[in-house]
Amino acid sequence: MEIQAMTAFEIKKGIEEGKFTSEEIVKMLFERIKEVDPKVEVYITLCEEEAIRSAKLVDEKVRKGEKLGKFAGVPIAIKDNICTDGLKTTCASKILEDFIPPYDATVIKRLKEEDAVIIGKVNMDEFAMGSSTENSAFMKTKNPWDLQRVPGGSSGGSAAVVAAGMAPVSLGSDTGGSIRQPAAFCGVVGLKPTYGVVSRFGLVAFASSLDQIGPLGKTVEDCAMLLEVIAGEDKMDSTSAKEKYDTDYLSALDGSVKGLKVGVPKEFFGKGLNEEIKASMESVIEKLREMGAIVEEISMPITEEGLSSYYIISSAEASSNLDRYDGIRYGFRAEGYESVDDLMTKTRTEGFGKEVKRRIMLGTYALSSGYYDAYYNRAQKLRKEIKREFAETFEKYDLILSPASPVLPFLSGEKSENPMEMYLADIYTVNINLAGVPAISLPCGFSKDGLPIGIQIIGPHFGEKKILKAAYALEQEIKVDTLAIK
């Protein structure tokens, strides 16, 4: 039994059938972590003793014949911007390096209610700002397929931990592609749900109107199973969706795409798209047609402008959200200050990293008197048009297909001194967050150098079952290896 190759579904089934215990699984996983994590550098905080205690409780339920939760005994890694009661939540930032939340995020509460076993908190770009997981205050996570390359970001730790076999599934957060892009870079499955389907209560905010928690796993089935656990209305989150929608996601995995209408925007095949990614996309399009889907080229011209709108809106919201880290109420406090103003200035100067400071300054500028209408207001108007264009497209098509990233995983340090090049890595993902629709990143092959390639399947609001259906059917046909370190 090789723990690194096991899916969440296999672990759950094995525990239920008595083939092994949750405690055995957890102990094997920690042995795997001790062996592999020094190379990949994923975990900021591990909670081995608590994980073993949780596993023993599940095993006791099995022995007594009690009803088991939907995620009984399955280990899971958590992105370090999701609050965990009694366990550090740092957002990979010096300013929160010793912060221990006094409560669980709603998604954590729901996982515990369904008997999941939390293994630890994984690395990320500081406050979820970045596309490479190089902006962490603590470590630089490596891509398990090539340790000289980045795992993507900001949920690079959440993707790398699955690809390296150090957790069967994980939770990440996605503000402009931060689940899907690292999933593509690390060759795993990553799902960004419809805005409001998963509660944001307990997620440390980057950009409140864009952030969404979602699952990453080895398979579409694992992501569907995890989404069933964490989805649903939450009274603690005013942005939680109140519409009625079906959360029986596993029932959508029937292996068929026959009759589905899929649009492929020609704008997503322009300048800047890597030729090997383009070839993989063309192969997937042909495969979908062979499977009975109707695939047509479409035009979504306004999506080309989405990146500028995204960075103005997200930076403006970040500027507002990060205002609370002042060295007075909680978190890191600088020393040697002479006044309250001096304390705030020194704390934020020493506590925040370069990328976070850059976005705070950009956001504050966009919201400042005289520039609000010129930048923020115009960005919001563009966002409205992007939403409209997606809505009109989904009146004619069931799904939209695109690359998950225009580039292959790049070398560590290659883009860190060129923020614009780094931002362009999000060009295919940011529009989905602006529109609030769901999307999944699915591995579809490898480059000639053995680097993962991912495609993105986008659905209408509350269309998670549609994208999971198509992704599962493709997964069964393509069958890509998702384990980087054997």
C-alpha positions as CSV (number, residue, x, y, z in Angstrom):
1,M,0.0,0.0,0.0
2,E,1.7,3.2,-1.2
3,I,0.0,6.2,0.6
4,Q,1.4,8.7,-1.9
5,A,-0.5,7.2,-4.8
6,M,-3.9,6.7,-3.0
7,T,-6.8,9.0,-3.7
8,A,-9.2,10.4,-1.1
9,F,-11.9,8.2,-2.4
10,E,-9.8,5.0,-2.1
11,I,-8.7,6.0,1.4
12,K,-12.3,6.6,2.6
13,K,-13.5,3.3,1.0
14,G,-10.7,1.3,2.5
15,I,-11.4,2.7,6.0
16,E,-15.1,1.9,5.7
17,E,-14.3,-1.7,4.5
18,G,-11.8,-2.3,7.3
19,K,-8.8,-2.8,4.9
20,F,-6.8,-0.4,7.0
21,T,-7.3,2.2,9.7
22,S,-7.3,5.9,9.5
23,E,-4.4,5.9,12.1
24,E,-2.3,3.7,9.8
25,I,-3.0,6.0,6.9
26,V,-2.1,9.2,8.9
27,K,1.1,7.7,10.3
28,M,2.3,6.5,6.8
29,L,1.5,10.0,5.4
30,F,3.7,11.7,8.1
31,E,6.5,9.3,7.2
32,R,6.1,10.4,3.6
33,I,6.1,14.0,4.6
34,K,9.4,13.6,6.6
35,E,11.0,12.0,3.5
36,V,9.7,14.4,0.8
37,D,9.0,17.8,2.4
38,P,12.6,18.9,2.9
39,K,12.9,18.8,-0.9
40,V,9.6,20.5,-1.9
41,E,9.1,22.7,1.2
42,V,5.3,22.8,1.4
43,Y,4.2,22.6,5.1
44,I,4.4,25.8,7.2
45,T,2.8,24.0,10.2
46,L,2.2,20.3,10.9
47,C,-0.2,19.0,13.5
48,E,0.8,15.3,13.8
49,E,-0.4,14.6,17.3
50,E,-3.8,16.2,16.7
51,A,-4.1,14.4,13.3
52,I,-3.5,11.0,15.0
53,R,-6.0,11.8,17.7
54,S,-8.6,12.6,15.0
55,A,-7.8,9.4,13.1
56,K,-8.2,7.3,16.3
57,L,-11.7,8.8,16.8
58,V,-12.6,7.8,13.3
59,D,-11.3,4.3,13.9
60,E,-13.3,4.1,17.1
61,K,-16.5,4.9,15.1
62,V,-15.7,2.1,12.7
63,R,-15.2,-0.4,15.5
64,K,-18.5,0.6,17.1
65,G,-20.4,0.5,13.8
66,E,-21.3,4.2,14.1
67,K,-22.3,6.4,11.1
68,L,-19.2,7.8,9.4
69,G,-18.9,11.3,7.9
70,K,-18.5,11.9,4.1
71,F,-14.7,12.4,4.5
72,A,-14.1,9.8,7.3
73,G,-10.5,9.4,8.0
74,V,-9.2,11.2,4.9
75,P,-6.1,13.4,5.5
76,I,-6.3,16.9,4.1
77,A,-3.9,19.8,3.9
78,I,-5.1,23.4,4.3
79,K,-3.9,26.6,2.7
80,D,-2.5,28.8,5.4
81,N,-5.0,31.7,4.9
82,I,-7.9,29.6,6.2
83,C,-8.5,29.9,9.9
84,T,-8.0,26.9,12.1
85,D,-8.9,27.0,15.8
86,G,-5.7,26.5,17.9
87,L,-3.5,26.1,14.9
88,K,-1.3,28.8,13.4
89,T,-2.7,30.7,10.4
90,T,0.1,32.9,9.0
91,C,-0.9,33.8,5.5
92,A,2.8,33.2,4.8
93,S,3.4,36.6,6.2
94,K,5.7,37.9,8.9
95,I,2.9,40.1,10.1
96,L,0.9,37.1,11.1
97,E,3.7,34.6,11.9
98,D,2.4,33.8,15.4
99,F,-1.3,34.3,14.9
100,I,-3.5,31.5,16.3
101,P,-7.2,31.9,15.5
102,P,-9.7,31.3,18.3
103,Y,-12.2,29.8,15.8
104,D,-12.5,27.5,12.7
105,A,-13.4,28.8,9.3
106,T,-16.8,27.4,8.1
107,V,-15.0,25.0,5.7
108,I,-12.9,23.6,8.5
109,K,-15.9,23.2,10.7
110,R,-17.7,21.2,8.0
111,L,-14.6,19.1,7.3
112,K,-14.4,18.2,11.0
113,E,-18.1,17.4,11.1
114,E,-17.5,14.9,8.3
115,D,-14.6,13.3,10.1
116,A,-11.8,14.6,7.9
117,V,-8.2,14.6,9.4
118,I,-6.3,17.9,9.1
119,I,-2.6,17.2,8.5
120,G,-1.3,20.8,8.5
121,K,-1.1,24.2,6.9
122,V,0.7,24.7,3.6
123,N,2.7,27.5,2.0
124,M,1.4,30.2,-0.3
125,D,2.2,33.6,-1.7
126,E,1.9,36.1,1.1
127,F,-1.8,37.1,1.6
128,A,-2.5,35.1,-1.6
129,M,-0.7,37.8,-3.7
130,G,1.3,36.1,-6.4
131,S,1.5,33.5,-9.1
132,S,4.6,31.5,-8.0
133,T,4.6,30.9,-4.2
134,E,7.9,32.8,-4.1
135,N,6.4,35.6,-2.1
136,S,6.1,33.7,1.2
137,A,8.0,35.1,4.2
138,F,9.0,31.6,5.3
139,M,10.1,29.4,2.3
140,K,9.9,29.0,-1.5
141,T,7.9,25.9,-2.4
142,K,9.3,23.9,-5.3
143,N,7.4,22.3,-8.2
144,P,7.5,18.5,-7.5
145,W,7.9,17.7,-11.2
146,D,11.1,19.9,-11.4
147,L,12.5,21.3,-8.2
148,Q,14.2,24.2,-10.1
149,R,10.7,25.5,-11.1
150,V,7.8,27.2,-9.3
151,P,4.6,25.4,-8.4
152,G,2.4,28.4,-9.4
153,G,0.5,30.5,-7.0
154,S,-0.9,31.7,-4.8
155,S,-2.1,28.1,-3.8
156,G,1.3,26.6,-4.8
157,G,1.6,24.7,-1.6
158,S,-1.9,23.3,-1.9
159,A,-1.1,22.0,-5.4
160,A,2.4,20.8,-4.7
161,V,1.4,18.9,-1.6
162,V,-1.0,16.7,-3.7
163,A,1.5,16.3,-6.6
164,A,4.2,15.3,-4.2
165,G,2.0,12.7,-2.5
166,M,2.1,14.4,0.9
167,A,-1.7,14.7,1.1
168,P,-4.4,13.2,-1.1
169,V,-6.4,16.4,-1.2
170,S,-6.1,20.0,-0.1
171,L,-8.0,23.3,0.2
172,G,-6.8,26.4,-1.6
173,S,-8.3,29.8,-2.3
174,D,-8.7,31.4,-5.7
175,T,-8.9,35.2,-6.3
176,G,-7.8,35.4,-9.9
177,G,-6.6,31.8,-10.7
178,S,-4.8,30.9,-7.5
179,I,-6.2,27.3,-7.5
180,R,-6.3,26.6,-11.2
181,Q,-2.9,28.0,-12.3
182,P,-0.9,26.1,-9.7
183,A,-3.1,23.0,-10.3
184,A,-2.0,23.3,-14.0
185,F,1.7,23.8,-13.1
186,C,1.7,20.8,-10.7
187,G,-0.4,18.5,-12.9
188,V,-3.3,18.0,-10.5
189,V,-7.0,18.9,-10.5
190,G,-8.2,22.2,-9.1
191,L,-11.7,23.7,-8.9
192,K,-12.8,27.3,-8.4
193,P,-16.5,27.2,-7.4
194,T,-19.2,29.7,-8.2
195,Y,-18.7,32.8,-6.0
196,G,-20.9,32.2,-2.9
197,V,-21.1,28.4,-3.2
198,V,-18.4,27.9,-0.6
199,S,-18.4,30.1,2.6
200,R,-15.6,32.7,2.9
201,F,-16.1,32.9,6.7
202,G,-12.7,32.4,8.2
203,L,-10.8,32.9,4.9
204,V,-8.3,35.8,5.5
205,A,-9.4,38.3,2.9
206,F,-7.4,39.4,-0.1
207,A,-10.1,40.7,-2.4
208,S,-13.5,40.0,-0.8
209,S,-15.6,40.2,-4.0
210,L,-13.3,37.7,-5.8
211,D,-12.0,35.3,-3.2
212,Q,-13.3,31.7,-3.2
213,I,-12.2,28.6,-1.4
214,G,-12.0,25.4,-3.5
215,P,-10.6,21.8,-3.6
216,L,-7.4,20.4,-5.2
217,G,-6.9,16.7,-5.7
218,K,-5.4,13.9,-7.7
219,T,-8.8,13.2,-9.5
220,V,-12.0,14.9,-10.5
221,E,-13.8,12.5,-8.2
222,D,-11.8,13.6,-5.2
223,C,-12.6,17.3,-5.9
224,A,-16.3,16.5,-6.3
225,M,-16.3,14.6,-3.0
226,L,-14.6,17.4,-1.2
227,L,-16.8,20.1,-2.7
228,E,-19.9,18.2,-1.5
229,V,-18.5,18.6,2.1
230,I,-17.6,22.3,2.0
231,A,-20.4,23.7,-0.3
232,G,-23.7,25.3,1.0
233,E,-25.2,28.4,2.4
234,D,-23.6,29.9,5.5
235,K,-25.3,32.4,7.8
236,M,-21.9,33.6,8.9
237,D,-21.1,34.8,5.4
238,S,-23.3,37.5,3.9
239,T,-22.0,36.8,0.4
240,S,-22.9,33.1,0.7
241,A,-25.2,32.1,-2.2
242,K,-28.9,31.8,-1.1
243,E,-30.1,30.3,-4.4
244,K,-31.2,26.7,-4.5
245,Y,-28.6,24.6,-6.3
246,D,-27.8,20.9,-6.4
247,T,-24.7,19.8,-4.4
248,D,-24.8,16.1,-5.3
249,Y,-21.7,16.6,-7.3
250,L,-20.6,13.0,-7.5
251,S,-23.8,12.0,-9.3
252,A,-22.6,14.1,-12.3
253,L,-19.6,11.9,-12.9
254,D,-21.1,9.6,-15.5
255,G,-18.3,9.7,-18.1
256,S,-20.3,11.2,-20.9
257,V,-20.0,14.5,-22.8
258,K,-22.3,13.5,-25.6
259,G,-24.4,16.5,-26.9
260,L,-22.6,19.1,-24.7
261,K,-21.9,22.4,-26.6
262,V,-18.5,23.7,-25.9
263,G,-17.2,27.2,-26.9
264,V,-13.5,27.9,-27.5
265,P,-12.7,31.6,-27.5
266,K,-10.3,32.5,-30.3
267,E,-8.9,35.3,-28.1
268,F,-7.4,32.6,-25.8
269,F,-5.2,31.4,-28.7
270,G,-3.4,34.6,-29.4
271,K,0.1,35.9,-28.9
272,G,1.9,34.6,-25.8
273,L,0.4,31.1,-25.7
274,N,3.1,28.5,-25.5
275,E,3.1,26.2,-28.6
276,E,3.1,23.0,-26.6
277,I,0.1,24.1,-24.5
278,K,-1.7,25.1,-27.8
279,A,-1.0,21.7,-29.2
280,S,-2.4,20.0,-26.1
281,M,-5.5,22.2,-26.3
282,E,-6.1,21.2,-29.9
283,S,-5.7,17.5,-29.0
284,V,-8.3,17.9,-26.2
285,I,-10.7,19.7,-28.6
286,E,-10.4,16.7,-31.0
287,K,-10.9,14.2,-28.2
288,L,-14.1,16.0,-27.1
289,R,-15.4,15.8,-30.6
290,E,-14.6,12.1,-30.7
291,M,-16.5,11.7,-27.5
292,G,-19.7,13.3,-28.9
293,A,-19.4,16.9,-27.7
294,I,-20.1,19.8,-30.1
295,V,-17.0,22.1,-30.0
296,E,-17.1,25.5,-31.8
297,E,-14.8,28.5,-32.0
298,I,-16.4,31.6,-30.5
299,S,-15.4,35.2,-29.8
300,M,-15.3,36.9,-26.4
301,P,-13.4,40.1,-27.2
302,I,-13.9,41.9,-23.9
303,T,-12.1,39.2,-22.0
304,E,-8.8,40.5,-23.4
305,E,-9.2,43.5,-21.2
306,G,-10.0,41.6,-18.0
307,L,-6.5,41.6,-16.5
308,S,-6.4,45.4,-16.1
309,S,-9.8,45.4,-14.4
310,Y,-8.8,42.5,-12.1
311,Y,-5.6,44.1,-10.9
312,I,-7.3,47.4,-10.1
313,I,-10.3,45.9,-8.3
314,S,-8.3,43.2,-6.4
315,S,-5.6,45.7,-5.3
316,A,-8.2,48.3,-4.2
317,E,-9.9,45.6,-2.1
318,A,-6.6,44.4,-0.7
319,S,-5.7,47.9,0.3
320,S,-8.9,48.1,2.3
321,N,-8.7,44.6,3.8
322,L,-5.0,44.9,4.9
323,D,-5.6,48.2,6.6
324,R,-6.3,46.2,9.9
325,Y,-2.7,45.0,10.2
326,D,-1.4,48.0,12.1
327,G,0.7,46.5,14.9
328,I,-1.8,47.6,17.6
329,R,-4.6,45.1,17.6
330,Y,-2.9,41.8,16.8
331,G,0.0,40.3,14.9
332,F,3.5,41.4,14.5
333,R,4.6,44.7,16.2
334,A,7.8,46.6,15.3
335,E,10.1,47.8,18.1
336,G,11.8,51.1,18.6
337,Y,8.9,53.4,17.6
338,E,8.3,57.0,18.8
339,S,4.6,57.5,18.2
340,V,1.5,55.6,17.1
341,D,2.0,56.7,13.5
342,D,5.7,55.6,13.7
343,L,4.6,52.2,15.1
344,M,2.1,51.7,12.2
345,T,4.7,52.7,9.6
346,K,7.4,50.5,11.0
347,T,5.2,47.5,11.5
348,R,3.8,47.6,8.0
349,T,7.2,48.3,6.5
350,E,8.9,45.4,8.3
351,G,5.9,43.0,8.4
352,F,4.7,43.1,4.7
353,G,6.7,41.7,1.8
354,K,7.5,43.5,-1.4
355,E,4.5,42.2,-3.5
356,V,1.9,43.0,-0.8
357,K,3.3,46.5,-0.4
358,R,3.1,47.0,-4.2
359,R,-0.5,46.0,-4.3
360,I,-1.5,48.1,-1.3
361,M,0.1,51.1,-3.0
362,L,-1.6,50.4,-6.3
363,G,-5.0,49.9,-4.6
364,T,-4.7,53.0,-2.4
365,Y,-3.8,55.0,-5.5
366,A,-6.8,53.7,-7.5
367,L,-9.2,54.6,-4.6
368,S,-7.7,58.0,-3.9
369,S,-9.5,61.3,-4.5
370,G,-9.3,62.3,-8.2
371,Y,-8.5,58.8,-9.4
372,Y,-11.4,56.7,-8.2
373,D,-13.5,57.4,-11.3
374,A,-10.6,57.2,-13.6
375,Y,-9.5,53.7,-12.4
376,Y,-11.7,51.9,-9.9
377,N,-15.1,53.0,-11.2
378,R,-14.1,52.2,-14.8
379,A,-12.7,48.8,-13.7
380,Q,-16.1,48.0,-12.1
381,K,-17.9,49.0,-15.3
382,L,-15.6,46.7,-17.3
383,R,-16.3,43.9,-14.8
384,K,-20.0,44.3,-15.4
385,E,-19.5,44.0,-19.2
386,I,-17.3,40.8,-18.7
387,K,-20.2,39.3,-16.6
388,R,-22.6,40.1,-19.4
389,E,-20.4,38.6,-22.1
390,F,-20.1,35.3,-20.1
391,A,-23.9,35.3,-19.5
392,E,-24.6,35.7,-23.2
393,T,-22.1,33.0,-24.1
394,F,-23.7,30.5,-21.7
395,E,-27.1,31.1,-23.3
396,K,-25.6,29.4,-26.4
397,Y,-23.0,27.0,-24.9
398,D,-22.9,24.6,-22.0
399,L,-19.2,25.1,-21.3
400,I,-16.2,27.2,-22.3
401,L,-12.8,25.6,-22.9
402,S,-9.4,27.4,-22.5
403,P,-5.8,26.9,-21.4
404,A,-5.3,27.2,-17.7
405,S,-2.1,29.1,-18.2
406,P,-0.3,30.7,-21.2
407,V,3.1,29.4,-20.1
408,L,4.6,26.2,-18.7
409,P,6.0,26.2,-15.1
410,F,8.8,28.7,-15.1
411,L,12.2,28.6,-13.3
412,S,12.4,30.0,-9.7
413,G,13.4,33.6,-9.8
414,E,12.8,33.9,-13.6
415,K,9.9,36.4,-13.2
416,S,10.3,37.7,-9.7
417,E,11.8,41.0,-10.8
418,N,9.3,41.5,-13.6
419,P,5.8,41.9,-11.9
420,M,4.1,42.4,-15.3
421,E,5.3,39.1,-16.7
422,M,4.1,37.4,-13.5
423,Y,0.7,39.0,-13.7
424,L,0.3,37.8,-17.3
425,A,0.4,34.2,-16.1
426,D,-3.2,34.9,-14.8
427,I,-4.5,36.1,-18.2
428,Y,-6.8,33.1,-18.8
429,T,-8.1,32.8,-15.2
430,V,-8.9,36.3,-13.9
431,N,-12.1,36.8,-16.0
432,I,-13.7,33.8,-14.3
433,N,-13.4,35.5,-10.9
434,L,-14.6,38.8,-12.2
435,A,-17.7,37.0,-13.6
436,G,-18.1,34.8,-10.5
437,V,-18.5,31.6,-12.5
438,P,-17.0,28.2,-11.7
439,A,-14.0,26.7,-13.5
440,I,-11.8,23.6,-13.2
441,S,-8.2,23.0,-14.2
442,L,-7.5,19.5,-15.4
443,P,-4.1,18.0,-16.3
444,C,-4.1,17.0,-20.0
445,G,-0.4,15.9,-20.6
446,F,3.2,17.0,-20.4
447,S,5.6,19.1,-22.4
448,K,8.6,17.5,-24.1
449,D,10.6,18.4,-21.0
450,G,8.2,16.6,-18.7
451,L,6.4,19.6,-17.4
452,P,2.6,19.4,-16.7
453,I,0.0,21.1,-19.0
454,G,-3.4,22.0,-17.8
455,I,-6.7,22.9,-19.5
456,Q,-9.5,25.0,-18.0
457,I,-13.2,24.1,-18.3
458,I,-15.5,27.0,-17.4
459,G,-19.2,26.7,-16.6
460,P,-22.2,29.0,-15.9
461,H,-23.2,30.2,-12.5
462,F,-23.9,27.1,-10.3
463,G,-22.7,24.9,-13.2
464,E,-20.3,22.9,-11.1
465,K,-22.0,19.6,-12.1
466,K,-21.5,20.5,-15.8
467,I,-17.8,21.2,-15.5
468,L,-17.2,18.1,-13.2
469,K,-19.1,15.9,-15.7
470,A,-17.0,17.1,-18.6
471,A,-13.7,17.0,-16.6
472,Y,-14.4,13.5,-15.4
473,A,-15.2,12.2,-18.9
474,L,-12.0,13.7,-20.3
475,E,-9.9,12.4,-17.3
476,Q,-11.1,8.9,-18.0
477,E,-10.0,9.2,-21.7
478,I,-6.7,11.1,-21.1
479,K,-5.4,9.3,-17.9
480,V,-2.5,11.6,-17.0
481,D,-0.2,10.7,-14.1
482,T,-0.6,13.1,-11.2
483,L,2.1,11.8,-8.9
484,A,5.4,13.7,-9.4
485,I,7.6,12.0,-6.8
486,K,7.2,8.2,-6.7
